[in-house]
């Protein structure tokens, strides 16, 4: 296979210090750069370590080897910063040991200890594994400590053999497991944070395009930076003015007193790319482009300038950014209000949503640690900001509004790690069922855009609200209250029975349960409350209860641990007003934070949610609507359950043959370059490569063969019967087309069925599949659908005709974890049918889990897999067998979502998968 199949173009990636490097294959045109690397950029000591001596011919021989024409088993990658080659790494596999390759590495002296070698090896490992190489080896000098540290820090097992001053290093690639991915994640996080420092903790700022015109974007941002108390110097850049808003104006960034860390661009669209180039040449490392309306050419030139000069970019079409760290105090956005300092990280792709979020949070009293308006999101994304907030030492709550995803699989992996440390909330925007229309398989029909996005959020532990209001309601609770327990139980306390009943209904609708309180607790509550009170749940204290009684009631419920959360509904009754005993005092005179979360319902308040300041200075959220409070508590419960779940390893499939599966896929796509559906024989073969249970299937292309096949299978068929299924290329749903005959008992019935197919389908019928009838069982379906943005989705649900009618399915993005194998079954509405009940024995759950694990492995191994649909799967107590299956392959470039790389420039000829 050609190198181009695995690395079709240059990949931009971050070095350890945040510098952008371009990783690309070396070619004949790079010979001069290679010689310059060895002769000029590497010292004699470095060359000795690389070539095991000081031969003057060694660099030339190496250049000949690296820059020659492409050859099998060889790949050389270079790392470039601007026009400088700062390092190269290569591997070459000997013919006799095609599964092992020899690795060599060289890094310029000035670029050592900056992550160049590690990044190159990561990309080589990716390409080598895709080529079927199982190990890389390297010959090193014992004194070459730098290269030994590179190998030790990779995250892969390293085996060393010492021999007379040299060390033979062997690195198995088959063990590039979760530990390796975690090591890559940590290197990526550190590099990302380093690259964002100039953006989010700048020491100086320039506003390029600051206008003299009052109300202009540039002037508004300049004034807000000044008025916000930015701790460093800020300069206005305008070649047509001497002053802007009373500040001196400079002709260009090149003549500023010093190089700013950050530049805010508020120039016309046609000038954006040139301004970015000028900033890059000056040494600026971060840009926020406020300008909108860039055409494709300008967009491409802007990104090229940023990549070339190691600039991180927010926007274009950004509202701006803010950083409330006391050491920075930067407010560089043109929203209406100044952000309140605090601990919530906020990022929004929509400027309008960003403004609304900032205003609502400020009104509520939740301050922000940093705010970023992502705009068109050419570069800096939600993934970058999650890693920043994870590391900044300030943020304890993250709020995201994302209209699109770049690399959802990398985003989900980052989010899974970050959400273990702090809550991550988002608005689930763009929900639609349009993806169900025209789906070619039951699996694809189940995997709508909403299902796929919700799956991503659930697996990543992200709290997904359906509106900005719900997002703020939930943030108010999570920001101020502890998480509930994992039982999902809640008690409702009210001084007005009707409000308590409404709140109880809202909790039930949100998925929370209101258990009957234990008898001893109910008796204790009745002793504390006025006559006529009820202590069932909801607890009705009656309007006669004063603040002291209400407080003792709440204290008892918290102390009892009978429930995981408490919802207190208070109405200012006439009795309380007359006695000058406001029931709210029951909450205000007590601590805000207890062992369980507490929220208040105050239907008379004019705002949807606000904070009550309690005796300990803590905050307790009060909602005007019980449904809003219930949804917030349900989200908190979901987070508590997610945190309590063990992360678990990836699901392990046994008895698989990935090599054979890849060969089958490659052979099919070689014969069908546009892709398509596998025929029945190839489908059964691919299923067999993953140990997936599938009934015996015989292929017949004429009537006589079909009858003979039926005779041979009838003895193993249920009740001695068989099924015939007509097949033709491009076939979608067999049953809907009338291409299935079941329960055929004798030769005459098989012959009649074949003749009916021939008359109905004519020449388009390629033949029939003959199968033994399966014993009755619970019909399931399982499958894979490849979402071109989110990646492969594994789906399980009720099968047969119930698939589309009941819409009962669960889904996970591959790879599944061992935990997913269980939860995908238990979260089905039809789970009792699988788990068993009186009169209905449980199906073989271990067999179901083996199917899910095998599908996960198949989805991970074969990026060409577009759809796989096993429907129905007959599930019985003694096993599981599939009786129909369809698999579709399509040509796709190999893409590793976890390989470190930055987003590619927009509007290039690179395939979309490479943009992720």
C-alpha positions in Angstrom: 0.0 0.0 0.0 1.2 3.5 -0.7 2.3 5.9 2.0 -0.2 8.4 0.6 -3.1 6.2 1.8 -2.0 6.8 5.4 -0.7 10.4 5.3 -2.4 12.1 2.3 -1.3 15.6 3.2 0.6 17.6 5.7 -0.7 17.5 9.3 -0.3 20.5 11.6 0.4 19.7 15.2 1.6 21.4 18.4 5.0 20.9 19.9 5.4 20.8 23.7 5.9 24.6 23.9 2.8 25.4 21.8 4.7 26.0 18.5 2.9 24.7 15.4 4.9 22.1 13.4 3.9 20.6 10.0 4.4 16.9 9.8 4.6 15.6 6.2 6.4 12.9 4.2 9.8 13.7 2.8 10.5 13.7 -0.9 13.2 14.4 -3.4 12.6 18.1 -3.1 13.6 18.0 0.5 17.2 16.8 0.0 18.8 20.2 0.6 16.8 20.7 3.8 17.9 17.3 5.0 21.6 18.1 4.4 21.1 21.5 6.1 19.6 19.7 9.1 22.6 17.3 9.5 25.4 19.7 8.5 24.2 23.0 10.0 21.5 22.4 12.6 23.1 19.4 14.3 26.3 19.6 16.2 29.1 17.1 15.8 28.1 15.4 19.0 24.5 15.1 17.8 25.7 13.6 14.5 27.8 11.1 16.3 24.8 10.0 18.3 22.7 9.8 15.1 25.3 8.1 12.8 27.5 6.3 15.4 30.5 8.2 14.1 31.6 11.4 12.4 31.8 10.3 8.8 31.4 13.2 6.4 29.5 11.0 3.9 26.9 9.9 6.5 24.6 12.9 6.0 24.8 12.5 2.2 24.0 8.8 2.3 21.2 9.5 4.7 19.8 12.2 2.4 19.9 9.7 -0.5 18.0 7.2 1.5 15.4 9.6 2.9 14.7 11.6 -0.3 14.7 8.8 -2.9 11.7 7.6 -4.8 8.9 5.9 -2.8 9.5 2.3 -2.0 7.6 -0.4 -0.1 8.1 -0.7 3.6 9.6 2.8 4.0 8.3 6.1 5.3 10.2 9.2 6.2 8.5 12.2 7.9 9.8 15.7 8.5 8.8 18.2 11.1 8.8 21.8 9.7 8.4 25.1 11.6 7.8 27.8 9.0 10.4 26.9 6.3 12.8 25.2 8.7 13.2 21.4 8.9 13.6 20.8 12.6 13.5 17.1 12.7 13.0 13.9 10.8 12.0 10.3 11.6 11.8 7.3 9.4 11.2 3.6 9.4 12.1 0.9 7.0 10.9 -2.7 7.1 13.2 -5.5 5.8 11.6 -7.9 3.4 12.4 -10.8 5.7 10.7 -9.2 8.6 7.8 -7.3 7.1 6.1 -6.9 10.5 9.1 -5.2 12.1 10.6 -1.9 11.0 13.9 -0.1 11.8 13.4 3.4 13.1 15.8 6.4 13.0 15.3 9.9 14.5 17.1 13.2 14.1 16.3 16.6 15.7 18.0 19.9 15.3 20.0 21.0 18.4 17.9 24.2 18.8 14.7 22.2 18.8 15.6 19.4 21.2 13.5 18.9 24.3 10.5 20.6 22.7 8.6 17.5 21.7 9.7 17.2 18.1 10.9 13.6 18.2 8.0 12.4 20.2 5.5 14.0 17.8 7.3 12.5 14.8 7.3 9.0 16.4 3.6 9.2 17.2 2.8 9.9 13.5 5.1 7.1 12.4 3.5 4.7 14.8 0.1 5.6 13.4 1.3 4.9 9.8 3.2 1.8 10.7 0.2 0.2 12.4 -2.0 0.9 9.5 0.6 -0.9 7.3 0.5 -4.0 9.4 3.8 -3.4 11.2 3.8 -4.8 14.7 7.0 -3.5 16.2 9.6 -0.8 15.6 13.3 -1.2 16.5 16.2 1.2 16.8 19.9 0.9 17.4 21.1 3.5 19.8 24.2 4.5 21.7 24.1 3.8 25.4 25.0 7.5 26.1 22.1 8.9 24.0 20.0 9.8 27.0 17.7 12.1 25.0 16.5 9.4 22.6 16.1 6.9 25.4 13.9 9.4 27.3 11.8 9.8 24.1 11.2 6.1 24.0 10.5 5.8 27.7 7.9 8.6 27.7 6.0 7.3 24.6 3.5 5.3 26.7 4.4 2.1 24.9 6.3 -0.9 26.3 10.0 -0.6 25.6 12.4 -3.6 25.5 16.1 -2.9 25.6 19.1 -5.2 24.9 22.6 -3.9 25.8 25.5 -5.0 23.6 29.0 -3.5 23.8 28.0 0.1 24.2 25.0 0.0 22.0 21.4 -0.6 23.1 18.9 -2.3 20.8 15.4 -0.9 21.5 12.2 -2.7 20.5 8.8 -1.2 20.8 5.8 -3.5 20.2 3.0 -1.6 18.5 0.2 -4.1 19.1 0.2 -2.9 22.8 -0.7 0.7 21.8 -3.6 0.5 24.3 -5.3 2.9 26.7 -2.1 3.6 28.5 -0.6 4.9 25.2 -3.6 6.9 24.4 -3.5 8.5 27.9 0.1 9.4 27.4 -0.7 11.0 24.0 -3.7 12.8 25.6 -1.4 14.3 28.3 1.1 15.5 25.8 -1.7 17.0 23.7 -3.2 18.7 26.7 0.1 20.2 27.8 0.9 21.5 24.3 -2.6 22.9 23.9 -2.4 24.8 27.2 1.0 26.2 26.2 -0.3 27.4 22.9 -3.4 29.1 24.5 -1.4 31.0 27.1 -0.9 34.0 24.8 -4.6 34.0 24.1 -6.1 33.6 27.5 -3.3 35.0 29.7 -1.8 37.7 27.5 0.7 40.1 29.0 0.0 42.7 26.2 -2.7 43.3 23.6 -3.0 45.2 20.3 -6.3 46.2 18.7 -5.7 46.2 15.0 -8.3 48.2 13.2 -9.3 50.3 16.2 -11.4 53.0 14.6 -11.9 56.7 15.4 -15.6 56.2 14.8 -17.6 55.9 18.1 -19.6 52.7 18.3 -17.3 50.8 15.9 -16.3 47.3 16.9 -12.6 48.1 17.1 -13.1 51.2 19.3 -15.6 49.4 21.5 -13.2 46.6 22.2 -10.3 49.0 22.9 -12.4 50.9 25.4 -13.6 47.8 27.2 -10.0 46.5 27.5 -9.1 49.8 29.1 -12.1 50.1 31.3 -11.9 46.5 32.4 -8.6 47.2 34.1 -6.3 45.0 31.9 -3.0 44.7 33.7 -0.7 45.0 30.8 -0.1 47.5 27.9 -2.7 47.8 25.2 -2.1 49.5 21.9 -4.3 50.8 19.1 -3.2 50.1 15.5 -4.6 52.3 12.8 -2.5 53.5 9.9 -5.0 56.4 9.2 -5.2 57.9 12.7 -2.9 59.5 15.3 -5.2 58.8 18.2 -8.2 56.5 18.8 -10.5 57.3 21.7 -7.8 59.3 23.3 -5.1 56.7 22.9 -2.1 57.0 20.6 -2.5 55.0 17.4 0.4 53.1 15.7 0.7 52.6 11.9 1.3 48.8 12.2 2.1 46.1 14.7 5.7 46.2 13.4 6.3 49.6 15.1 4.8 48.8 18.5 7.1 49.3 21.5 7.1 45.6 22.1 5.6 42.5 20.5 2.1 41.9 22.0 1.0 38.4 22.9 -2.5 38.9 21.5 -4.0 40.9 18.6 -7.7 41.7 18.2 -8.5 42.1 14.5 -11.3 44.4 13.6 -10.4 45.2 10.0 -12.4 44.8 6.7 -12.7 41.2 5.4 -10.3 41.8 2.5 -7.6 43.0 4.9 -7.8 40.1 7.4 -5.3 37.8 5.8 -2.7 40.5 5.3 -3.2 41.7 8.9 -2.7 38.1 10.1 0.6 37.8 8.1 1.8 41.1 9.6 1.0 39.9 13.1 2.8 36.6 12.4 5.9 38.3 11.1 6.0 40.5 14.2 5.9 37.4 16.5 2.4 37.6 17.8 1.1 34.2 19.0 -2.7 34.7 19.3 -5.4 36.3 17.2 -9.1 37.0 17.8 -10.7 37.9 14.5 -13.9 39.9 15.1 -14.5 40.4 11.4 -17.1 38.3 9.6 -17.9 37.6 6.0 -14.6 36.1 4.9 -14.6 34.5 1.5 -12.9 31.1 0.8 -9.7 32.5 -0.4 -9.3 34.9 2.6 -10.2 32.1 5.0 -7.5 29.8 3.5 -4.9 32.6 3.6 -5.8 33.5 7.2 -5.3 29.9 8.4 -2.1 29.5 6.4 -0.7 32.6 8.1 -1.7 31.3 11.5 -0.2 27.8 11.0 3.0 29.2 9.5 3.6 31.6 12.4 2.4 29.3 15.2 -0.6 31.6 16.0 -3.7 30.3 17.7 -6.9 31.8 16.3 -10.3 32.5 17.7 -13.0 33.3 15.1 -13.5 34.8 12.6 -16.9 36.3 13.3 -16.1 36.3 17.1 -17.7 38.5 19.7 -14.3 38.5 21.5 -12.9 37.0 24.7 -12.6 37.8 28.4 -10.4 36.6 31.2 -11.2 37.6 34.8 -8.0 36.2 36.4 -6.9 39.1 38.7 -3.4 38.8 37.2 -4.9 39.5 33.7 -8.4 41.2 33.9 -8.9 41.2 30.2 -12.3 42.2 28.8 -11.8 42.1 25.0 -15.4 41.6 23.7 -18.1 44.0 22.5 -21.0 42.5 24.4 -23.2 44.8 26.5 -22.0 44.0 30.1 -18.7 43.5 31.8 -18.2 39.8 32.8 -18.4 39.2 36.5 -15.3 37.5 37.9 -15.9 33.9 39.0 -15.2 30.3 38.3 -17.4 29.4 35.3 -15.7 28.9 31.9 -18.0 29.9 29.0 -17.6 29.3 25.3 -20.2 29.9 22.7 -20.1 29.5 18.9 -23.0 31.9 18.5 -22.4 35.5 19.5 -26.0 36.0 20.5 -26.0 32.9 22.7 -22.8 34.1 24.2 -24.2 37.4 25.1 -27.4 35.8 26.6 -25.4 33.4 28.7 -23.1 36.1 30.0 -26.0 38.3 31.0 -28.0 35.6 32.7 -25.0 34.3 34.6 -24.1 37.8 35.7 -27.6 38.5 36.8 -27.6 35.2 38.8 -24.3 36.1 40.3 -22.3 33.3 38.7 -19.0 34.9 37.5 -16.8 33.6 34.7 -13.2 32.6 34.8 -12.9 33.0 31.0 -15.2 33.6 28.1 -14.6 32.8 24.5 -16.9 33.6 21.6 -15.7 30.9 19.1 -17.4 32.4 16.0 -16.8 30.4 12.9 -14.3 28.2 14.8 -11.5 27.9 12.3 -9.0 26.9 15.0 -9.7 27.2 18.7 -12.6 24.9 19.6 -14.5 23.6 22.6 -11.9 20.8 22.9 -9.1 23.3 23.4 -11.1 25.2 26.0 -12.0 22.1 28.0 -8.3 21.4 28.3 -7.6 25.0 29.3 -10.3 25.0 32.0 -9.1 21.6 33.2 -5.6 23.2 33.9 -6.2 26.8 34.7 -6.7 26.4 38.5 -9.7 28.7 38.4 -12.6 27.0 36.6 -15.0 24.6 38.4 -17.9 24.7 35.9 -17.8 24.7 32.1 -20.7 25.9 29.9 -20.5 25.2 26.1 -22.7 26.2 23.2 -21.5 24.3 20.0 -23.4 24.3 16.8 -20.9 21.9 15.1 -18.1 19.5 16.0 -14.7 19.3 14.5 -13.4 15.9 15.9 -16.2 14.6 18.1 -14.3 11.5 19.1 -11.4 13.5 20.4 -13.8 15.9 22.0 -15.6 13.1 23.7 -12.3 11.6 25.0 -11.2 15.0 26.4 -14.7 15.6 27.9 -14.7 12.2 29.6 -11.5 13.2 31.4 -12.5 16.8 32.2 -16.0 15.9 33.4 -14.5 13.7 36.1 -13.1 17.0 37.6 -15.8 19.6 36.9 -19.3 19.7 35.4 -19.5 20.4 31.7 -22.9 21.7 30.5 -24.0 22.3 26.9 -27.1 23.2 24.9 -28.1 20.4 22.6 -28.7 22.6 19.6 -30.1 21.5 16.2 -32.2 18.6 17.2 -33.8 17.0 14.2 -35.3 13.7 13.0 -34.3 14.4 9.3 -31.6 11.8 9.5 -34.2 9.1 9.7 -35.6 9.8 6.2 -34.4 7.5 3.5 -32.2 5.3 5.8 -31.1 2.2 4.1 -31.1 -0.1 7.2 -32.8 -0.4 10.5 -29.6 0.5 12.3 -29.1 3.7 10.2 -32.8 4.6 10.9 -32.2 4.3 14.6 -29.1 6.5 14.5 -30.7 9.9 13.9 -28.6 13.0 14.4 -30.3 13.6 17.8 -29.5 10.0 19.0 -25.9 10.3 17.9 -25.3 13.6 19.6 -27.1 12.5 22.8 -24.9 9.4 22.7 -21.8 11.5 22.5 -22.9 13.6 25.4 -23.9 10.7 27.6 -20.7 8.8 27.0 -18.6 11.9 27.7 -20.5 12.7 30.9 -21.7 16.0 29.5 -24.9 17.5 30.9 -27.0 18.4 27.8 -29.8 20.9 28.3 -32.5 21.7 25.6 -32.4 25.4 26.0 -30.4 28.3 27.4 -32.9 28.6 30.2 -32.5 25.0 31.2 -28.7 25.3 31.0 -28.7 28.3 33.4 -31.2 26.6 35.7 -28.9 23.5 35.9 -25.7 25.6 36.3 -27.4 27.4 39.2 -27.8 24.1 41.0 -24.5 22.5 40.2 -22.6 25.7 41.1 -24.1 26.0 44.5 -25.2 22.5 45.8 -23.6 19.1 46.3 -24.5 16.3 43.9 -27.3 14.0 45.0 -26.9 10.3 45.6 -27.3 7.8 42.7 -30.8 6.4 43.7 -32.7 9.3 42.1 -35.0 9.7 45.1 -36.3 13.0 46.2 -38.7 14.4 48.9 -40.9 17.4 48.2 -41.8 19.7 51.1 -44.5 22.3 50.7 -46.6 24.7 52.8 -49.3 24.5 50.2 -50.6 21.1 49.2 -51.4 22.0 45.6 -47.9 23.4 44.9 -46.4 20.3 46.4 -48.5 18.0 44.1 -47.4 20.0 41.0 -43.8 19.7 42.1 -44.1 16.0 42.7 -45.5 15.5 39.2 -42.7 17.6 37.8 -40.1 15.4 39.5 -41.7 12.2 38.3 -41.8 13.5 34.7 -38.1 14.3 35.0 -37.3 10.7 36.0 -37.0 11.2 39.7 -38.8 9.0 42.2 -40.7 10.1 45.3 -40.5 7.1 47.7 -42.8 6.7 50.7 -40.9 8.0 53.7 -40.0 5.4 56.4 -42.6 5.1 59.2 -40.3 6.4 61.9 -39.3 9.4 59.8 -42.9 10.2 59.0 -43.8 10.0 62.7 -40.9 12.4 63.5 -42.1 14.9 60.9 -45.7 14.8 62.1 -44.5 15.5 65.7 -42.6 18.6 64.3 -45.4 20.0 62.2 -48.8 21.5 63.0 -52.0 19.4 63.2 -53.3 18.5 59.8 -49.9 18.0 58.2 -49.1 15.1 55.9 -45.8 13.2 55.9 -46.2 10.8 53.0 -44.2 12.4 50.2 -44.8 15.1 49.2 -44.8 16.4 52.7 -47.5 19.0 53.3 -46.6 21.1 56.3 -49.8 23.2 55.9 -49.9 27.0 55.8 -49.7 27.1 59.6 -46.1 25.9 59.8 -43.8 28.6 60.8 -40.1 29.1 59.8 -38.8 27.2 62.8 -41.1 24.2 62.2 -40.2 24.2 58.5 -36.5 24.3 59.3 -36.8 21.4 61.7 -38.7 19.4 59.1 -35.9 20.0 56.4 -33.2 19.2 59.0 -34.9 15.9 59.8 -35.2 14.9 56.1 -31.5 15.8 55.4 -30.4 13.9 58.5 -32.4 10.8 57.7 -30.6 10.0 54.4 -34.0 8.6 53.2 -33.8 10.6 49.9 -31.0 11.9 47.7 -32.4 15.5 47.2 -34.9 17.9 48.6 -37.3 20.3 46.9 -38.9 22.9 49.2 -42.0 24.7 47.9 -42.8 27.9 49.7 -45.8 30.2 49.3 -46.1 33.4 51.4 -49.5 32.6 52.9 -51.8 35.1 54.7 -51.1 33.4 58.0 -47.4 33.8 57.6 -47.7 37.4 56.6 -50.0 38.2 59.6 -47.6 36.6 62.0 -44.6 38.2 60.3 -43.1 34.8 59.9 -41.9 34.5 56.3 -41.5 30.8 55.5 -38.4 31.5 53.5 -36.6 32.1 56.8 -36.6 28.3 57.2 -34.0 28.2 54.4 -32.2 31.6 55.0 -31.4 30.8 58.7 -29.8 27.5 57.8 -26.6 26.5 55.9 -27.0 26.5 52.2 -24.9 23.3 51.6 -26.0 20.2 53.4 -25.3 16.5 52.7 -27.9 16.5 49.9 -28.8 19.2 47.4 -31.7 21.5 48.3 -33.6 23.6 45.9 -36.5 26.0 46.6 -39.7 26.6 44.6 -41.0 30.2 45.0 -43.8 30.7 42.5 -44.3 34.3 43.4 -40.8 35.4 42.4 -40.5 37.3 39.1 -37.4 35.7 37.7 -37.0 32.1 36.6 -34.1 31.4 39.0 -32.2 33.3 41.6 -30.0 32.6 44.6 -31.0 32.9 48.3 -28.1 33.8 50.5 -28.2 31.6 53.6 -26.8 32.0 57.1 -23.4 30.5 56.2 -23.0 32.9 53.3 -23.7 30.0 50.9 -26.2 30.1 48.0 -29.4 28.1 47.6 -31.1 28.2 44.2 -34.8 29.3 44.1 -36.9 28.6 41.0 -40.2 30.1 39.9 -41.3 26.9 38.2 -41.2 23.4 39.7 -40.4 21.8 36.3 -37.3 23.8 35.9 -36.1 22.8 39.4 -36.9 19.1 38.7 -35.0 19.1 35.4 -32.0 20.7 37.1 -32.1 18.0 39.9 -32.5 15.3 37.3 -29.4 16.6 35.5 -27.5 16.5 38.8 -28.6 13.0 39.4 -27.4 11.9 35.9 -24.0 13.4 36.7 -23.9 11.7 40.0 -24.6 8.3 38.4 -22.1 8.9 35.6 -19.4 9.7 38.1 -20.2 6.6 40.1 -19.9 4.3 37.1 -16.4 2.7 36.8 -14.7 3.9 33.6 -13.8 0.3 32.7 -11.5 -0.9 29.9 -12.6 -1.2 26.2 -14.7 -4.2 25.5 -12.6 -7.2 24.5 -13.8 -9.4 21.6 -12.5 -12.9 21.2 -12.0 -15.1 18.2 -11.6 -12.2 15.7 -9.5 -12.0 12.6 -8.9 -8.3 11.8 -6.3 -9.0 9.2 -8.7 -11.2 7.2 -11.5 -8.6 7.6 -9.3 -5.8 6.3 -8.3 -7.9 3.3 -11.9 -8.6 2.5 -12.8 -4.9 2.7 -9.8 -4.0 0.6 -10.6 -6.6 -2.0 -14.2 -5.5 -2.2 -13.4 -1.8 -2.6 -10.7 -2.6 -5.2 -13.5 -4.3 -7.2 -16.1 -1.6 -6.3 -14.3 1.7 -6.0 -17.5 3.6 -5.1 -18.4 1.1 -2.4 -21.6 -0.7 -1.9 -23.4 -3.6 -0.2 -21.6 -6.9 0.3 -23.3 -9.9 -1.3 -24.6 -12.6 1.0 -21.4 -14.7 0.8 -19.1 -11.9 1.7 -21.5 -10.7 4.4 -21.4 -14.1 6.1 -17.6 -14.3 5.7 -17.1 -10.9 7.3 -19.4 -11.8 10.2 -17.4 -15.0 10.7 -14.1 -13.0 10.9 -15.6 -11.5 14.1 -17.2 -14.6 15.5 -20.7 -13.1 15.1 -23.4 -15.8 15.3 -25.1 -16.3 11.9 -27.2 -19.1 10.7 -26.0 -21.5 8.0 -26.6 -20.0 4.6 -26.3 -21.7 1.2 -26.2 -19.8 -2.1 -28.2 -21.0 -5.1 -28.3 -19.5 -8.6 -30.9 -21.9 -10.1 -34.0 -23.8 -9.1 -32.3 -27.2 -8.8 -29.5 -26.0 -6.6 -32.0 -24.2 -4.4 -34.0 -27.5 -3.9 -30.9 -29.5 -3.1 -29.8 -26.8 -0.6 -33.2 -26.9 1.0 -33.0 -30.7 1.3 -29.6 -30.5 3.1 -30.7 -27.9 5.5 -34.2 -29.1 6.3 -32.9 -31.7 8.9 -31.4 -28.9 11.0 -34.2 -26.4 10.5 -36.8 -25.7 13.2 -39.7 -28.2 12.5 -37.8 -29.4 9.5 -38.4 -26.2 7.5 -36.3 -23.7 5.6 -36.4 -20.2 4.3 -35.6 -18.8 0.8 -34.5 -15.2 0.3 -34.1 -13.7 -3.1 -31.1 -11.5 -3.7 -29.9 -8.9 -6.2 -27.2 -6.2 -6.0 -28.4 -3.0 -4.3 -31.2 -4.7 -2.5 -32.4 -2.8 0.6 -35.3 -4.4 2.6 -36.0 -8.0 1.6 -39.4 -8.3 3.4 -40.7 -5.0 2.0 -39.8 -6.2 -1.5 -41.5 -9.5 -1.0 -38.2 -11.4 -1.4 -38.6 -13.7 1.6 -40.4 -17.0 1.9 -40.3 -18.8 5.3 -41.6 -22.1 6.7 -41.0 -24.2 3.5 -41.5 -27.8 4.4 -40.9 -29.9 1.2 -39.1 -29.8 -2.1 -42.3 -28.6 -3.9 -42.6 -25.6 -1.6 -39.0 -24.7 -2.1 -39.4 -25.1 -5.9 -42.6 -23.0 -5.9 -40.9 -20.2 -3.9 -38.0 -20.1 -6.3 -40.3 -19.9 -9.3 -42.3 -17.1 -7.7 -39.1 -15.1 -7.2 -38.1 -15.7 -10.8 -41.4 -14.5 -12.1 -41.5 -11.5 -9.8 -37.9 -10.2 -10.0 -36.8 -11.5 -13.4 -33.3 -11.0 -14.6 -32.3 -8.7 -11.7 -32.4 -11.6 -9.3 -28.8 -13.0 -8.9 -29.9 -16.0 -6.9 -31.4 -17.1 -3.5 -30.1 -17.7 0.0 -31.3 -20.8 1.6 -31.3 -21.0 5.4 -32.7 -23.4 8.0 -35.6 -21.9 10.0 -34.5 -20.7 13.3 -36.2 -21.7 16.5 -38.5 -19.0 17.9 -37.0 -16.5 20.3 -37.0 -12.8 21.2 -36.1 -10.9 18.0 -33.4 -8.3 18.5 -31.4 -6.2 16.1 -27.8 -5.0 16.5 -25.6 -3.1 14.1 -23.2 -0.3 13.2 -23.7 2.9 11.4 -20.9 5.2 10.5 -21.6 8.9 11.1 -19.1 10.9 9.1 -18.8 13.4 11.9 -19.2 11.4 15.0 -17.7 8.1 13.9 -19.1 4.6 14.2 -22.2 4.1 16.4 -23.1 0.6 17.8 -26.9 0.1 18.2 -29.0 -2.5 20.0 -32.8 -2.8 20.1 -35.9 -4.9 19.6 -35.8 -6.5 16.1 -38.1 -7.7 13.4 -41.1 -5.6 12.7 -40.9 -4.0 16.1 -37.7 -2.2 15.2 -39.4 0.8 13.5 -42.7 0.7 15.3 -41.5 0.7 19.0 -38.2 2.7 18.4 -36.7 1.0 21.5 -32.9 1.0 21.1 -29.7 2.0 22.9 -26.5 3.2 21.3 -22.9 4.0 22.0 -20.0 5.4 20.0 -17.3 2.8 19.3 -15.2 1.6 21.0 -17.5 0.3 23.7 -16.3 -0.3 27.2 -17.0 -3.4 29.2 -19.5 -1.3 31.2 -21.4 -0.4 28.0 -22.0 -4.1 27.2 -24.3 -4.2 30.3 -25.9 -0.8 30.2 -26.8 -1.0 26.6 -29.1 -3.9 27.6 -30.5 -2.6 30.8 -31.4 0.9 29.5 -33.8 -0.6 26.9 -37.5 -0.1 27.7 -37.8 -3.8 26.8 -35.0 -4.9 29.1 -37.4 -7.0 31.3 -38.0 -9.2 28.2 -34.2 -9.8 27.9 -33.5 -10.1 31.7 -36.4 -12.5 32.3 -39.6 -12.4 34.4 -42.1 -14.9 35.7 -43.0 -17.2 32.8 -40.4 -15.7 30.5 -36.8 -17.0 30.9 -33.9 -14.6 30.4 -32.1 -14.7 27.0 -28.4 -15.6 26.9 -27.1 -12.1 28.0 -23.5 -13.2 27.6 -24.2 -14.0 24.0 -25.7 -10.5 23.5 -22.7 -8.9 25.1 -20.3 -10.9 22.8 -22.2 -9.6 19.8 -21.9 -6.0 21.0 -18.2 -6.4 21.7 -17.6 -8.0 18.3 -19.5 -5.1 16.6 -17.4 -2.6 18.5 -14.2 -4.3 17.4 -15.4 -4.5 13.8 -16.3 -0.8 13.8 -12.9 0.1 15.2 -10.9 -2.1 12.8 -12.7 -1.1 9.6 -13.0 2.6 8.8 -14.6 1.6 5.5 -17.6 0.1 7.3 -20.5 2.4 6.6 -23.4 0.1 7.9 -23.8 -3.3 9.4 -27.3 -4.5 10.2 -28.1 -7.8 11.9 -31.9 -8.0 12.0 -33.3 -10.1 13.4 -31.1 -11.8 15.9 -33.0 -14.6 17.5 -32.3 -14.5 21.3 -33.0 -17.5 23.4 -31.9 -18.8 26.8 -29.5 -21.2 25.1 -27.9 -18.7 22.7 -28.2 -16.2 19.9 -28.3 -16.5 16.1 -28.6 -14.0 13.3 -30.9 -14.9 10.4 -30.4 -11.8 8.3 -27.6 -9.3 7.8 -26.5 -6.5 5.5 -23.2 -4.8 5.4 -22.2 -1.8 3.4 -18.6 -0.6 2.8 -17.5 2.7 1.3 -14.0 4.1 0.4 -12.8 6.2 3.3 -9.3 7.5 4.2 -7.8 5.9 7.3 -8.4 8.4 10.1 -7.1 8.1 13.7 -9.2 10.5 15.8 -6.7 10.4 18.6 -3.6 11.3 16.5 -2.4 14.7 17.5 -3.1 17.3 14.8 -4.8 20.6 14.5 -7.8 21.4 12.3 -6.9 21.8 8.7 -7.5 25.1 6.8 -11.0 25.4 5.4 -11.8 25.2 1.7 -8.8 23.0 0.8 -8.9 19.8 -1.4 -8.2 17.7 1.7 -11.0 15.1 2.3 -13.5 16.2 5.0 -12.4 13.3 7.3 -9.0 14.9 7.4 -10.5 18.2 8.6 -11.7 16.7 11.8 
